[in-house]
Amino acid sequence: MTNTEPVYLDHAATTPVLPEVLVAMTEQLGRVGNASSLHASGRSARRAAEQSRERLAEALGARPSEVLFTGGGTESDNLAVKGLFWARREADARRRRIVVSPAEHHAVLDSVEWLAKHEGAELTWLRVDPSGRVTPEALAEALGDGSDVAVASVMWANNEIGTVSDIAALAATAHDVGVPLHTDAVQAVGQVLVDFGATGVDALTMTGHKLGGPMGAGALLLRRDAECTPLLHGGGQERDVRSGTLDVAAIVGLGVATVAAVGNRVERAGELARLRDRLVAGVVDQVPDAQLNGAPLDDVVRSGPGRLPGNAHLSFPGAEGDALLMLLDARGIECSTGSACSAGVARPSHVLTAVGADPERARSSLRFSLGHTSTDGDVDALLGVIAPVVERARRAGMGRR
Amino acid sequence: MRVLAAMSGGVDSAVAAALAVDAGHDVTGVHLALSPDRQTLRSGARGCCSVEDAHDARRVADELGIPFYVWDLADRFREDVVDDFVAEYEAGRTPNPCLRCNEKIKFTAVLDRAQALGFDAVVTGHHARLAGGELRRSVDAAKDQSYVLGVLTPAQLASAMFPLGGMTKDRVREIAAERGFAVATKADSHDICFIPDGDTRGFLARKLGSRPGPLVDAATGATVGQHDGTYGFTVGQRRGLGVSVGDQQPRYVLGIEPVTRTVTIGTADLAGVDEITTAAATWTGAAPLLPFRAQVQLRAHGTPVGCEVLAGEDGGLVVRLDEVQRGVAAGQSAVLYEPDAERGDRVLGQAAIRLSGKRQGTVRH
C-alpha cells in the first residue's frame, strides 16, 4: 500500500467534481424551495433549474424543452429504450422489434432483454466491426423496411474500448425507414463533439458524474416530437415524462459541469489524446505483446476522433485482468477491468466478446481512462510499474488451469 | 508480512482479518466466489458465498481500511470439491468436502495465487491453533476445526495463519461486536455450502440419477429391500433405510458395494469396527516412525479414541482402535492426534479410510 494520493486512471468510471460545480451546488443546497411551488422560494428554485436546463441545452445543441432531467445514465437509458418501445408499439402494434448493438452498456442491454422477456419485444442484434463500431450499412440491414421496428439504440462512444460511431449517419439511416434512434452518449459528452440537434438523434442519454458533475444527476435529451411512455408517474414534471421533485442542486451542478466540459472540450481532448498516446506507446514499449483493443489511436469518423481521446484499453496475454488490477491497486494506481458482476466477480467483457475477442484476451484486459485531472505524472507512474506488474501477474496466472 | 485474508462474509474470517491487521501485517481481503450460480441473498444458515455474503465481507474490509477483491474460483471448486464429492459417493464412500476444500482450494489454489502475487501467507478464520508449525485443536472444543485442516502439509502450514485458535467462539463474537461489525450476530454456517437446501441425497440424485440396488441383511444374506442409489447411504447410518426386518432390532448400514449396488445392513453388534486400513497418509510435520500410539478422530466432530498406528500397504496405515467404533465410513479421514491437554492436541496427519473391520471374527465391508 502507498501513503500518497492514488494515481487515478479510471475517469470513465467517474471523474472528480469540478471546483466550480462544488461551489454552485453548495450554494444551492443552502436554499429552500421546491421548483414546483408557486411562492417566491419555489420561483427561485425553478429559476435555478431552468437556467441550468437552458445552459445544458445550449452546450449540447438542444432546445431547453428537449432536456429531461433524470437520476443519471441508467435511468435515461431505461426511459429512452422502454418509453420509446412502449409508445411506438402502442401507436402501431406491429412495431415489436428493437434493433440494438451487443456492445451497449448494461443499462441498455438489460432493458431490452427485459422488454424481450416481459413485453414481447423481439431483439435484432447489430453487427459490430472489430473495433466495436456500428456502420450505417449494418443498421440499414437490420432495420429492413422498418415497419416492425419500435426503436434502435446505438451508443455514441463505447464505455470500455472507447470506439466512436458516426451517430449522425446512423440517425439518418434510421430516419430513412421512419425508426427513432436512441444513443447513449454518457462517455462522449465533453470528449467529442456532441450536437443533439445537428446529429438528428431522437433521444440521447448523458450523465453528470462522467464530466465533473455530481452523481445521481443526468438527462435524457428527447426530441419534442418523440412520444415516450413514462417510467415514473406522479407530479407531471419534465413534460409529464419523468415525474418527481426536481433535485435542483444536482441539476445546477449538472449544468455547470456540462458547460465547463463542453466549453473546454477541444483543448482538453487534445491534451487527453497526447497523454493517452504516451501511455499506450510507453506500455507497448515495456510489454511488447500488449494489444490495444478497439479502434486505432488515430482513427477518425466524420464527426471527429474515432476513439475517445482519454481511452486506452489493453490486453496483456497470459495475465489476468483482476490480478493486474490488484497489483496496480497495491501500488496506488487505479484502473478498471471493465465489468464486474454485482458480487464483484470479474467477468470477461461482453464488449470484447461482441467484437470477436477470445475469452482469454477479454480476461486479460485493463481499461485506463484519462480525464480532466490527468497529468504526465500519472502516465509516468503507470509506466514505472507496468512491466514488473505484468510479469508477476503472468506468474500468478500460470498456477491456474 | 503481506497477508491475504480469505473472507467468507462470516464473523470468524472477519475477526481473523481484523486481528491480522492489529498484528501489523499488510492485509488484503479476498472473497472466494465458489458457486457459478450465486444467490442474491443468503437463505438461513446454509450455503455460502451469496452476493450478500460478498457484501458482508466487503463491509468489514472497508471498515478495516484494507483492499478487497472477489476471486472467481468456481471452476476449480467444481472440479476439485464438488465433482470429487459426487465421485466419492458414486464409489460408495463418504467424503468430507470441507477438508477437500482446505486441501485443494484455500491452501492450494488460493495460496499458490497469493504467493505468486507477492503475499507471504493466507489467514483464515478456522478454529485451530497454529504455532511453530504445529497444528493443534482450538481452545473451544465445540468449534474446533483441526479435523478439516488435518490434510495440510508442512509447506502449507508454513504459509497459513489461524488467529482464532486461542479463543472461544463467544470471544470472537465479542470482538466483532466491540468493533461494530454487522456480522457479529450472523448465524454460523452449517452443512455443505454447495447444497444450500441441506438435501444431500436429493443433490446426489440429481447428479447421479436413479441407480437402484438391493438392501441385504448381513446376518442372513437375504435381500430385505430396494434402494434408489448407494449414494443415499453412509456407513453407520440408522435412519431412512426404508426397511423393517422382523425382529424389530435397529439396523445400521454396514457396507456399500458400488459395483453390485449392494447396501449391507445389520444389527449394532455387527456395526462396530476396531481396525482401519487407509490410503496414503499426509503429515503436518516430519513423518513419524511407525508404529506409534496416538488418538484418532474418524469424522468431523467425532470423539477421539486411542489407537496404535502401524504401516500398511502402499504407504497407507493400519490403525488399531482401543475401543470398538461404529459408523466408520470409507472416504472420511482418520486424523491422528498427539494428546496434549495443556497446549491442545497436536494434529500429526491424516489418511483417508479405505476399509474397516474387526480384528477377530473379521467382518470386512
Interface residues (C-beta under 8 A of the other chain):
Chain A: M1 D322 A323 L325 M326 L327 D329 A330 A340 C341 S342 A343 G344 V345 A346 R392 A393 R395 A396 G397 M398 G399 R400 R401
Chain B: D26 T28 H31 A33 R38 T40 S50 V51 A54 H55 R58 P67 Y69 V70 W71 D72 D75 R76 E79 A109 D112 R113 A116 L117 G118
